Amino acid sequence: MNSMELPSYLDQADPVRERFDRLKQREIILEVKDLNKKFDTSQGQVTALKDINFKTHRREFVCVIGPSGCGKSTLIRTLAGLESPSSGEVLLDGKPVFEPGPDRGMVFQGYTLFPWLTVKKNVMFGLEMHGHSRATAEGEAMEWIELVGLSQFADSYPHQLSGGMKQRVAIARALANKPRILLMDEPFGALDAQTRGKMQANLLEIWRNIDITILFITHDLDEAIYLADRILVLKAHPGEVNELIEVSVPRPRTVEQFISAEFLATKQRLEELIHPPSEEDESLPMHMVRMAKVGDDVEPVE
């Protein structure tokens, strides 16, 4: 399937077609060409990523999903310049990526804030490292802190913040250097369901209001459909591109759309790709020994 065509299993509503037509007209920000990544282990060489090819347009929101162990985190670390590819290349604005740089912001699942710095100084850190004066860094940091809704906590320390607030600071810090692309490795995976939902909505609001392209790793299918323009699905062992799916759920997205026909059809397709039907059930059988009293049943016995 052409990576910018709507899949046949979804209704091709005119607004959705128009959105993807506009997306196709934007310049390419990120291009991954024939990317391979191998690791040497005590058991021999292991291929984590194999022949990865895709492109991301300016202001596009792309999610990456796949089975456990498919190389999602390896991929995003390679895009960030934290890992070197075994072969192939990563191009950002047409320039090869060899190492970390301010043109790529990175947000991890773990809270990576400096615990000895306040919220404001955490966001200022990268700006000062890149030569901004303290006054300039402080002014710009406060703009980003206000954007993520934490102005009243600017002088607080990370241990005084909730998990969701810490990730908002991490997002502000990543965006303060005005990167071309924001790379996010399961940033909401450690949050409770309620906070996670709020963070997803906050991220979409930030994305709508600034010129940023986002590549977002997740294992949550609902999250991927809710956030993404397109979803890159990887195969497992080694990680290969299985399919690149356009999400036909109209924007702006709402939680009510989780039960819409477009949302459910997309989720069904993703589940088919990640968990294809198999002739053999590879799960281990469970041999249970009854340890409850006879007659003390919590469910009807068939």
N, C-alpha and C positions, 0 to 999 in steps of 0.2 A: 504494500500500500504506500502511495506517495505520502510523505510525512506531513504534508500540509493539506491533505484531503480529509473531509469528514468521513468516518467509517460508515459503511452501509447499514449497520445494525441500529443506527440512531436516526431519528427524524432530523432532516436537514432544514431546520427552520431558517427563514431569511435572515433574522438578526444574527444568528450564529454564523451563517455563511459570510455575512458582511464583516463580522469581527475578525474571522480568519483571513479574509481578503486584505483587510487593513494590516494585519500582523505580517503577512507575506511581503508587504511593501516596505517594511522597516528594515534597516540595515542589520547585518549579521554581527552580533557582539562576540559570541563564543562559537568556535568551531573545533570539533574533536575529530581527528583523522586517524583511522587505523590504529587506535590506541590499544596497546598490549601491556600488561603488567604481570611479571613473574617474580616469585619469591623463592629463595633457596632455603630449604628446611632440612632437618635431619633425615627425613624420609625421601628427600630428593626435591626437584624443582616443582613448584606448584604455580599453575596459571590462575591468577585472580581475575583478570580482565582480558577478553579476547576480541580483537577487531571491533572496537567501539567506534561508531561513527554517528554524529548528530550535530545539528546547528541550533543555536538559540538566538532569537531576534531581540532587538532593543525593547525594553520594558515588558518582555515576556516573563511569565511565571511558569517554570517547568518543575514538576515533581519527578523524582526518581524512586521507583519501588521495585521490589523483587523478593524472592524467597530469602530466608536467612542464609548468609554466607555467599551471596551473589556478588559481593564486591562493591556495594553501594558506598561505604565509607572510604574504601580505597580509591574509588573514582573521584569523589569530591576532594580528597586529600591531594590527588594528582592534579586536579583542576586548580587547587589553591597553591600548588608548587611545593607542598610539603612532602610529596613522593615524586620520584622521577620515573617516567614511563620506561619500560623495557624497549619499546619501539613505538612508532607513531608520534603524533604531536598534538599539543593543545595550543590553539591560537586565540588570543584575546585582542580584538580589533586588528586582526591580521598579524599580530606579533607573537612569536613563540613564548610560551610560559616555561621558565626554567627554575624559578624560585618564588617564594612568597613576595608579594608586592602590594602597595597601597591601592592598586587598581582592582583588587579583590578583597572584599570584606568576608570574614569567616565567623560563624556563630556555631558553637559546638553544643552537644546535649548537656554536658556538664557545665557547671557555673564557673567560668574562667576569669572572673573578676579578681583584681588584686585586693585581698582582704584588708590591707593596711591603708588603702586609699578610699576616700569618699566617692560617692556616685559621680560628682562633678570631676574629681581628679582622675577617676577611671576613664571617663570619656575624653578628658583633656590629654591623656597620656600619649596616644598616637599622634595627635596634632603637634605636641611639643617635640616628640621624637623626629618629626619631619620638618622641624625648623620654625614653627609658628611661635611667636612671642607668647608669653604667659597671658597677657591681656587678650590677645586675639584668640588664643586657644580657649580661654575661659568664656569669652563671648560666644564662640561657635558651639562649644560644648553645651552651654545653656539652651541654645536653640534646639539642639537635638534632644536634650533632656525634656524640654517642653513638648516636643513632637511626640515623645513616647509617654507623656502624661505623668512625669515624675518630678516636676519643678519643686514641689514641696519637700522632696526627699534628696535634694541636691547635696546636702551636707551630711547625709546619713552614710553609714558604712554597710557593706554587703551583709554582715550578720544581722542587721536590723531590718532586712527586707525579706519579703516572701519569695518563693521560687519564681513566680511569674514576674515579679518586679525585677529580680536579678536578670532574667532573660531580656527584659525590656532595656535594662542598662547595657547588656551585652550587644543588643541590636543597635542602640544609639552609638556605642563605641565603634562598632563595625562600620556604621554609616558616616561617622564624623569625618573620615578621610575622603568622603565622596567617591567611593569605588564605582567602577563601571558595572560590577556584578556582585551580588550578595550571595554567598555560599552558606547553606544552612544544613548541618548534619543532625537530623532528628532533634531540633532544638526544643521541642515541647514534649519529648518522650518521657521525661521524668515528672511531668506535672500531672496533677489530678484532673479528672475529666472536665470539671467546671472551669478551672483556670485555663486548661488547654483550649477550650472553646473561646474564651475571652481573648487569649493570645492570638488565635487564628484570625479573629475579627480585627484585632488591633493591627496585625501584620498586613492584612488586606487594605486597611485604611492608610497605613504608611505607604504601601506600594502604590496606591492610587494617587498619592499626593507628591511623590518625588520621582525623579528620573532614575529609576533603578531596575535592573534585570535581576530576577531571583531564580536560583536553582536550589531546590529544597529536597533533601533526602527524608523519606518517611517509610514506615512499614504499615501505616494506617491507611486503608483504602478510602475511607470516608474523608479523611484529612486531605488526601491527594486530590480527590474529585472536587472538594469544596474550594481548594486554593488554586488549582492549576489551570492554565490554558491548555497545556499538553502534558501528558504523563509518559515518561520513558520507562518501559518495563524491561527489566533484566532477567535473563535466565540464570540458573544456578550452576556453579561448578563446571566450567568457569563462567564468569559473568559475561554474557553476550547480550546484544540488543535483541529482545524478543519482538517488541512492537513499540511504536511511538503513536500514542492515542491522543486525538483531539477531544477535549471535554466539551460536549454540546450543551452543558447546563448554562443557561443565560446568566450574564452578569448584569447588575451586582448580585452576588450570591447571598443567600439567607439560609438559616438552619431549616426553614420550612421546605426547602428544596431537597432535603435528604430523602424524602419519600416521593419525589417527582419521578415521572417515567424516565426522563433523561438521566437522572442521577442513578436510579436503580439499574438501568440498562448498562450504563458505564461500569458500575460496580460488578455486575454479573460478568461482563467481558474481562475485567481485571482478574476476577477470581478464577475464570477459566484459564487465563494465561499463567497465573502464579501457581494454581493447584489443578493442573490438567488431570482428567480422569485417567486412572491407571487400572490395568487388569489385575494387578496384585496389590493388596494392601500391605504397605511396608511397615505399618505401625506394629509395635511389639504387642503380643497378646497379653491380657491381664489375667492372672490366676489369683482370684480373690478367695481368701479364707474368711468365712463368716465369723465375726467376733461380737455380734449383737445377739440378744436373747431371741429364741424362737417366738414368733408372734409379735415381736416388737418391730414392726415394719413401718417405714416412713413413706413407702410407695407400695401400690398394689403389686402383689407377686403374681406373675403370669404362670 
